[in-house]
Every structure is written in structure tokens, then in C-alpha cells.
């Protein structure tokens, strides 16, 4: 019997927070820009940054944010991504590196913010790889994010916005 979505979400959240990330849950994708704005302001971070192309449709301006859908450059402090999935067992995010999903967006800026739909939380690595392959990932690179980086040349903050009921 498949594990309940609420259980997966709770387990992922606990593991992600144990790895040093912060997590906020919102009910819909439309609420994600507001959640990001709150996080940035509360942490004294700039209200502009870069995001993946698939996230440009969100109302960043309405939330008072200046997000650009382009790969990051030196000096970009905020990077917003989605993910292939989140892994409940480990608290990790699986990202696909592609033209519209440059992994540098999660690695170069000071803060990485991941927008994660709760329906894309899987129990373990086997399910994550199966989803990656099913969605055309055989010819692309997969990258994993497990908490904020400890190295100076990587994001020192990871904030996850969980989207779903």
C-alpha cells in the first residue's frame, strides 16, 4: 500500500530541517511568491534574484520581488528552483540540469529557495530515479541538494517552500 502523502511530507520536512534547511508550507503555487518575500525580508536578504524558466509565470512582482528567469551570474544572491522530486527518507531534493533548469541556480547564489509540490515527494531513492527516468532524464544530469552547503562557494542557506494541501 502506498504511503500517505501527509506522512511523506512530514518525513521530508523533518529530514530537510535536520539537515539545516528551513521549510514553509503553502496551500497553492500562487502563494509561493508571498512566502518567498516573507522569508527574504525576515532574513535581511535582497528581494530580487534568478529563477528557473518554469517559475516565471508566478506573480513575483505582486509579491514585491524582482525575479529574472535566467541562469545565475556572479553577484546573484537568490536562486529559486523547482525540483524533479523531494526524497522523504533523506530530506534531499533531486534536480535536473537542463537548459530551462540550470543547476547553477541552486549552487551559485548565497541562498537557494526550492519550490516543491508535495505531490512530488517520494519515499526513497528508487522512486526518485524512476520518476527522473520516466520524465526523460536518461540523457540529463541529476543533482542532489541536501541542506545548505558548508563550503564558501555554495549556497549557505536553503529554504524550501512546500506547495500543496
Secondary structure as the mmCIF struct_conf table of DSSP 4:
data_model
#
loop_
_struct_conf.conf_type_id
_struct_conf.id
_struct_conf.beg_label_comp_id
_struct_conf.beg_label_asym_id
_struct_conf.beg_label_seq_id
_struct_conf.end_label_comp_id
_struct_conf.end_label_asym_id
_struct_conf.end_label_seq_id
HELX_LH_PP_P HELX_LH_PP_P1 UNK A 2 UNK A 4
HELX_RH_AL_P HELX_RH_AL_P1 UNK A 5 UNK A 18
TURN_TY1_P TURN_TY1_P1 UNK A 19 UNK A 20
STRN STRN1 UNK A 22 UNK A 26
BEND BEND1 UNK A 27 UNK A 28
HELX_RH_3T_P HELX_RH_3T_P1 UNK A 29 UNK A 31
HELX_RH_AL_P HELX_RH_AL_P2 UNK A 32 UNK A 42
TURN_TY1_P TURN_TY1_P2 UNK A 43 UNK A 44
BEND BEND2 UNK A 47 UNK A 47
STRN STRN2 UNK A 48 UNK A 51
HELX_RH_3T_P HELX_RH_3T_P2 UNK A 53 UNK A 55
TURN_TY1_P TURN_TY1_P3 UNK A 56 UNK A 57
BEND BEND3 UNK A 58 UNK A 58
TURN_TY1_P TURN_TY1_P4 UNK A 60 UNK A 60
HELX_RH_3T_P HELX_RH_3T_P3 UNK A 61 UNK A 63
TURN_TY1_P TURN_TY1_P5 UNK A 64 UNK A 64
STRN STRN3 UNK A 66 UNK A 68
BEND BEND4 UNK A 70 UNK A 70
TURN_TY1_P TURN_TY1_P6 UNK A 74 UNK A 75
STRN STRN4 UNK A 78 UNK A 81
BEND BEND5 UNK A 84 UNK A 84
STRN STRN5 UNK A 85 UNK A 87
TURN_TY1_P TURN_TY1_P7 UNK A 88 UNK A 91
STRN STRN6 UNK A 92 UNK A 97
BEND BEND6 UNK A 98 UNK A 101
TURN_TY1_P TURN_TY1_P8 UNK A 103 UNK A 103
HELX_RH_AL_P HELX_RH_AL_P3 UNK A 104 UNK A 107
TURN_TY1_P TURN_TY1_P9 UNK A 108 UNK A 108
BEND BEND7 UNK A 109 UNK A 110
STRN STRN7 UNK A 111 UNK A 117
HELX_RH_3T_P HELX_RH_3T_P4 UNK A 118 UNK A 120
STRN STRN8 UNK A 121 UNK A 122
BEND BEND8 UNK A 123 UNK A 124
HELX_RH_AL_P HELX_RH_AL_P4 UNK A 125 UNK A 134
TURN_TY1_P TURN_TY1_P10 UNK A 135 UNK A 136
HELX_RH_3T_P HELX_RH_3T_P5 UNK A 137 UNK A 139
BEND BEND9 UNK A 140 UNK A 140
STRN STRN9 UNK A 141 UNK A 145
BEND BEND10 UNK A 147 UNK A 148
BEND BEND11 UNK A 150 UNK A 151
TURN_TY1_P TURN_TY1_P11 UNK A 152 UNK A 153
BEND BEND12 UNK A 154 UNK A 154
BEND BEND13 UNK A 156 UNK A 156
STRN STRN10 UNK A 157 UNK A 163
#
